[in-house]
Amino acid sequence: GFNSNGGYIYYTSPTEPGGAVRLEAGDLHVSGSTFDSNSSYAEGGAISVGTITGDSSIIRSTFSNNFTVALNNTGGGGLAVGTINPDATLTVAQSYFVGNGSTATRRTGFRGIGMHVTTVQGSLVVDSSTFDHQYLELPDTAPGPMSGWSLGIGRVAAGGSARIVNSTFDEPAIGDY
């Protein structure tokens, strides 16, 4: 497996995501790996993928204590994916997302601190995975709607699918931190 501890991408523009791994487009296969204490000033504190173009998987891996500054309020402190193409599948199985965090630049529309996928045109499967105590540092502005602390999906396009099976979500209520 792959291990990353303390990777960091310094902010030079909002297009530099992925504290440990950045994949612009392609297939991603991660197995038995640990991503701990990575950070980025864009989405994907540990891993950021622009477009998944073929069948991809993250199996038996841990994303812990990764952090992102969500410039576009999409999050993905652990994992961020832009698009899953129509003929592609991303499977996340037997993986653990714990203590990942994000700072939002505004409250409105924030989602997906542990894992965020912007557009699912193909298939997303989350199976037998655990999401535990992600956290969000909020700006000092008026409250706005937020959703999907653990897992955020921007939209599932026509013909796409998202399935969550045998997974555990143990998140605090907003304001418990």
DAWO-V494282 format. One record per helix or strand of 3 or more residues. SS is the DSSP state (~ for helix, > for strand). FROM is the first residue (numbers start at 1). TO is the last residue. If there is no record, write none. Layout:
SS_FROM_TO, SS_FROM_TO
//
This chain:
>_3_5, >_21_26, >_29_31, >_34_36, >_47_52, >_56_59, >_62_64, >_67_70, >_79_84, >_89_93, >_96_98, >_101_104, >_115_120, >_123_127, >_130_132, >_135_137, >_151_156, >_161_165, >_168_170
//
